[in-house]
Amino acid sequence: MATKTPAAPANPNVEEATVETARKLGLLPEEFERITEILGRTPNFTEVCIYSGMWSEHCSYKNSIALLKTLPRKGPRILAEAGQENAGLIDIGDGWACAFKIESHNHPSAIEPYQGAATGVGGINRDIFTMGARPIAQLNSLRFGDIATTASSRWHMRGVVKGIGDYGNAFGVPVLGGEVYFDPCYTTNPLVNAMSVGVVRTDKVISATSHGKGNPVYIVGSATGKDGIHGASFASKDITGSSVDDLPAVQVGDPFMEKLLLEASLELAQTDAIIGMQDMGAAGITCSTSEMSAKGEHGMDIHLDRVPLRQSDMQPWEILLSESQERMLVVVKKGREAEVKAIFDKWDLHCEHIGDVTGGGNLRYFWHGELVAQVPAESLVLGGGAPVYKREQKEPARFKENRKFRTDMVPVPQDMEQVAMELLGSPNIASKRWVYEQYDTMVRTLNLGTNAPSDAGLVLLRETGANKALAVTVDCNARYVNADPHVGTMIAVSEAARNIVCSGGQPAGVTNCLNFGNPYDPEVYWQFAQAIKGMSEACIEFKTPVTGGNVSFYNQSVIDGHEVAVFPTPTIGMVGVLDDVHKRMTLAFPAKGQLIFLIGKVTDDIACSEYLVRHHNVQHSPPPYFNLQEEHLVHVVVGHLIKRGLITAAHDVSDGGLWTTLVEMGLPNGLGFDIVTDGEIRPDAFLFGEGQGRVVVSITEEQEDGFLDLMRLSKVPFILLGHVTKGKLRVDDESFGTIEEARAVYEGVIPAIMEEQ
């Protein structure tokens, strides 16, 4: 809808801004000129603040949206395409939908780990329940520096894990899964990616929109303070030695307030009294008013002096950009105000009428009756007038170096048992029990993986009244992506799908959290473009459209005068559906004597493995063996095996290789294994290589004939490895200790490290 060019604000005390002011707020000179063209005049300081927030990378995706639009966004279960709502939405049957999304809170967590992580959890859950969905599961993907050698990395990890645990536990949503990875590249700039999953009736979904001239606009939830001001701009620049000066840009969370807000919002969703609702995340009131208005092709008059404040000395621009937590904007149907107010009064929450929907498309912000800013809503938002760029690309020289690696360049170790136990002691492989024991995994008693762990988190869909469950996972091996972003990202998507299939589910949709360095660096932008290409190809193959997510650039630090980026880390969050919870599959060996098979192609490949890096200290190699079509065939056959009841356990081969997979299958029930390696494959490659597209399964004697018939019919490679033992670990008739000795190493390493200051 066309909008008239807004006139200059009436307030004579508001001074015109300058290019230098805009630059300090993160805008480019050409962007300041563009703002002047849009307004038909020079903007004032408050208006430049508005554009600096909305045109920051964090809000506008200006350097990524052109590539993001190439991702597959349509699928049989899709109810809302990427960008249409606060979160992705897929049909799970019986009149129910699943809302899910993953987002980053990296920069705040780098300088204030506890609140940075806690408010990340709060924000992602609000994205879910503002759609009318009740959150039923949380996941997280975390990256830290080397905790064994770096005290600051241990400090980051303690604060982040405690922040996630304290907020999530108080809020009352179980953590069903996640991943933790360590590398020196994350020392200054850790990554904190939080995912939330919720369910909602398809006829009760609330949209993030605003329309209907004269409809009142309310702010609900917490009062507004000075925490989080310019948080979006802060998230759109490098972490430096002076970043602690930006500490006021880190928000402060209150999970108990969020719980009240959740219940009030869900009660509100049962009425038809509202037009739309949106969380106040990045850029606060500015973002929610502009995005809702632009979507509904209307404007708003907002009176900032009506906003409940924590501090009395706040200026209009501070109120507009504050990212104080636990707040939402609600557009109410005129005449239904008392009904809405009564719901928020019941839950003892602020519910203040701060403005009204207007015709046209302009946002007008008032301060004690005086107009302090006036801008077209459409000019602010992604998909509207926000700038769109494609940056220069350049393939890094190190990729040629990676491709030179061959397995025969390193010797086979003499003592394989010692190497095997050392591998279990790597923090990247070892149990993350120290982390997940700080999370409540049992609240609401819907977690199906407590006594029978599986590759993906499983949550019962009790609300639907059906015998269904969701399978949820987050995955990304950033070392593979750093070695080859195209192939590495395909592997990330494939592993997520493999985890869901091995749990008994059918992959349905993807959300992503794309963590990269500075997009103005041609090598970083090349990595980003290649990752998008790989994600597209894999998502098309598995029919898992991308429903939305988050881009986090500027994940790098200045070290000795040089910008050093983290590994490119395109975290994949995936949701799948189990139509019958009785068909779920565990990763745990159930009993002694069962046969163990390996499904998938075995290769002489140790490239990019934890073994190669940790034992041989080889930092440059290509990703491990991967073939997308072969991978998909393995998923299909494993899915059929589970549906026909022909296996008793399934676990994918991933980080740490076959050895780690077998140990992880034995640990839950204290069982071991006796296997024979393939004489045509190097023993270290067979045990520790991380070639993709492989799954280990166990079967009973009664299942053997049916299993062999299906496998031969499938044409998918498979081999008999051996059998499950009472507790001994044997490889090629050699003792590799016992499962309890392996447990001591596997579960003991991270707690021992984290005891250090």
C-alpha positions, 0 to 999 in steps of 0.5 A: 500500500502506498504511503504519503511521505511523512512531514517533519515532526512537530517537536521544534526541540528535535534536532536534525541528525548528521551522517556522522551520527548515523555512522556511529549508530551503525548505518552506512553513509549511503543508508543515511542518504536513502533514509533522507530520500524516504522521508523527503527530509533530514531525519532527526536523532530519534528517527535515525535510532529507529532506522539503525535498529531496524536496518541493522544486520540483526533485524534486516538480514540485509546481507543475507536475505537475498541468499536466504530466499533461495532456500526451499520453503514449501512442503506438504506439512508447511502452514506458514512459510519462512518469514510469515510469522514469528516461527515456523509452523507445520501440520502435525495432523488431527487439527494441530500444528507445531511451531518451532524456531531457533535463534542465537544470543551469541554476542550478549553471552560473550560478555555476560554469559548468564543473562545472555543465555537466559534471555535467549531462552526467554526470547525464543519461547516468546516467539512460540507462545505469541503464536498461541502455541504452548512450548513443550520442548527446548533444545540448545546448541552451544560452542565454547573455546578449549575448556581444558586449557582456557579459564575464560571458556570455562567461565563462559560455559558455567554462565551459559549453562546456568543461565539456560538452566535457571531460566528454562527450569523456572519457566517450566519447559523441558530440555530434550536435546542439544549439542556442545562443541569445543574449539579454540576459535570460539574462545572470545566469541562463544555461540549460544543457539536456543530452540523452542518447540510448541503446539497449537490448534490450527484454528487458534494460531495468532498472527503477528499483524496489525490492521483495522483503523481505530483498533487499540494497541497495548503493551503487555508484560514487564515494564520497560527499562534501559537494559538491551538498548541498541542490542540489535546494533550490538549484535551486528558488530565484532566482539572486541576488547572494549565490548564489555563497555556495551554491557547495557546492551545485554538484557535481563530476564525474569522467567517467572514473569515470562511464565505469567505472560505465557499463561495469559497469552494462551488464555487470550488465544482462546478468545477472538478478541485480538487482531495480532500479537508479537514478541518485543525482541530485537529493537523492542517497540520499534520492531514490533510496531513496524513489523506488525504494521507493515504486514497489515499495511496499516500505521500506528500512533504510539504514545511513548509516555504511556509505556510503563517504565522502570526508570523515570529519566528515559528518553523517547529513543531509549523507550523505542529501542529498549530490549527489556524482556518479557514484553509483547505488543497486542492489537485488540479488536475495538470494543473488546478492551475490557475482556483483554484487560481482565485476562492480564489483570488476572495474571497480575501483568501490565496491560497498557493502551499505548496507541491505536492503529491508523490508516495509511502506513506511517508510524507516528511516535508521540512524547507527552503529546508532541510528535518525536518521530514519523516514518513509513512502517514499510521502509523499516522492515525486511521484505520492504524498504530495508536494504538488500546487499550481495557481498563479494565472495572469494574462496579461501586458499586453505580449501585447496590445502584441505583437499590434499589430505589422504588417509595414508599420509598418517600411520596406523596407531600401534595401540588401538585400545589406548587411542580408543579410550583417549578418544572417549576422553575428548570433550567433543566426544565425552558425555555432556552429562555435566551440562544436561543435569543442570536442565529440567528434562522431566517437567510436564512428564512428556519426555519419552527419552528418559529411560530409553534414550534415542538419537533425537529428543522425543516428546509426547503430543498429549494435547492432540489426544492421539498416540503421536510424538515429535522428534526434535534435534539440533545438529552441526559439525562446524569442523566439517563446514569449515573444511567445505561449507557446501558439503559440511552443511549438507552433512549437518542437514543429513545428520539431523534427518538421520537422528530423527529417522533413527528415533522412529520419526519422519523428518518434516521441517527445518529451522536454522541458526546461521553463525558466521563471521563478518559478511564484508569479508569476501571469504566469510561471505563465500562460506555463507553462500556455499552453506546456503547452497548445501542446505538447499540441496539437502533439504530438497532431498529430504523434503524438509523445507526451511521454515525460518530461523536466524542469521548471526554475522560478526561472530569474530574477534580482533586478536593481535590486530587481526579479525579471526572468525569462528568456524562457520556454524550453520546449526540445523534444528529439525522437527519430525513426526512419529505417528505412533509412539509405540514405534519409537526406537532407542539407541540402547542395546537391550540385551546380551547376545543380540546381533550387531549390524552396520548399515551403510557404506564403509570407507577408508576415510579418517578425514576431518575426524576427531581422531585425526585432529586429536591424535595426529594433530592434523588440522587441514583435511576435507570433510568425511565421505558423504553421498547425499543419495546414498544417505537418503537410501539409508534413512529409507531402509532404517525407517522401514526396519523400525516400522516393521519391528525388525530391529531393537536399537538404532544409533547413527555413526557420527562424531568419534566414529563407529567405536564411539557409536558402539560405546554409546549404545552399550552405556545405558544398560551396561552392555558391551560388544564383540565385533570384527573389523573389515580386513580391507579397511584400515582399523583406525578408519573402520573404528574412528573414521566419520564417514557419513550415511551409516547406522548401527542396529541390533537385532534378535535371532527372531528378527534376523530372517526378516532383517536380512530379507529387507536389507538384501532387497534394499541394495543398501550395503550392510555388514555383520559386526558381531554381538552384544556382550554382558559388558566386555569390549572386544575388537578383533579378539582383542580386549578394549576393556569393559563398558564400565571402564569406558564409562569412567572415561566418557562421563568423567572428563568434563566434570573434572575439567569444570572443577578447575577455576 
